Amino acid sequence: MELFIQRLSRKQAVEILNWKYPAPYNFYNNEENEESIKELLGSLYSVVIDENGQIIGFFCTGDSAQVPAGNQYGAYSETCIDIGLGMKPELTGKGMGLAFFSFLIGHIQRADKAVPLRLTVAKFNVRAIRLYEKLGFKRKIEFSNGSTEFMTMIKDS
């Protein structure tokens, strides 16, 4: 499968906001509203498509990839490139995560290999944590936003 990155269109943003994940991953479900559409159409979000133009997933970098509650725990005090990502629900749990996330890492590191990568993951998402560890991310700071436990993971350059 060949993957490509492009800016999100409004139609793609609406599609992504309507993705529905099964429990317990329904934590990642979103609501379609103008504010959410505007956020996805912002310059920090991109869509990943395959050679047929089908959406595989999306990603963002910067503040949009952070969980705001982490700031009070110093989770984002180190200089890193923060990454947030999501994969189409029908494709999760099928062994495609390694290729998808490896592709994203390669794309992001082409811009700056010297800066470590950081992501924030809900601690219950063991499937994602295993993938991130397989790709060299190490567990760092744990924190809560009051309802969900999170941790940051860093991959040194």
Residue pairs with C-beta under 8 A, 6 or more apart in sequence:
1 50
1 51
1 96
1 99
2 50
2 51
3 48
3 49
3 50
3 56
3 99
3 100
3 103
4 48
4 49
4 50
4 51
5 46
5 47
5 48
5 107
6 46
6 47
6 49
7 46
7 47
8 16
8 40
8 41
8 45
8 46
8 47
8 58
9 47
10 37
10 41
12 47
12 55
13 36
13 37
13 40
13 41
13 45
14 32
14 37
15 55
16 30
16 40
16 47
16 55
16 58
16 86
17 30
17 31
17 32
17 36
17 37
17 40
18 30
18 32
19 29
19 30
19 86
19 88
19 89
20 26
20 29
20 89
21 27
21 28
21 29
21 89
21 92
22 89
24 124
25 89
25 92
25 125
27 122
27 124
27 148
28 86
30 36
39 45
39 64
40 58
42 64
44 60
44 61
44 62
44 63
44 64
44 65
45 58
45 59
45 60
45 64
46 58
46 59
46 60
47 55
47 57
47 58
48 55
48 56
48 57
48 58
48 59
48 100
48 103
48 104
49 55
49 56
50 56
55 88
56 87
56 88
56 91
56 96
56 100
57 85
57 86
57 87
57 88
57 91
57 100
58 85
58 86
59 83
59 84
59 85
59 86
59 104
60 83
60 84
60 85
61 81
61 82
61 83
61 84
61 108
62 81
62 82
63 82
64 84
65 82
65 83
65 84
65 119
65 120
66 75
66 76
66 82
66 84
66 120
67 75
67 120
67 143
67 145
67 150
68 145
69 143
69 144
69 145
69 146
69 150
70 76
70 120
70 141
70 143
70 150
70 152
72 143
73 141
73 143
74 141
75 120
75 140
75 141
75 143
75 150
75 152
76 82
76 118
76 152
78 116
78 118
78 154
79 115
79 116
80 115
80 116
80 117
80 118
80 154
81 108
81 112
81 115
81 116
81 117
81 118
82 118
82 119
82 120
83 104
83 108
83 117
83 118
83 119
84 119
84 120
85 100
85 101
85 104
85 119
87 96
87 97
87 100
91 100
92 127
93 127
97 127
97 128
97 131
98 131
98 134
98 135
101 131
101 132
101 135
102 135
105 117
105 135
105 155
108 117
109 117
109 157
113 157
114 157
115 157
116 154
116 155
116 156
116 157
117 137
117 154
117 155
117 157
118 140
118 152
118 153
118 154
118 155
119 132
119 137
119 152
119 153
120 150
120 151
120 152
120 153
121 128
121 129
121 132
121 150
121 151
121 153
122 148
122 149
122 150
123 129
123 142
123 148
123 149
123 150
123 151
124 148
124 149
129 139
129 151
129 153
132 153
132 155
133 139
133 153
135 155
136 155
136 156
137 153
137 154
137 155
138 153
138 154
138 155
138 156
139 151
139 152
139 153
140 151
140 152
140 153
140 154
141 151
141 152
142 149
142 150
142 151
143 149
143 150
143 151
144 150
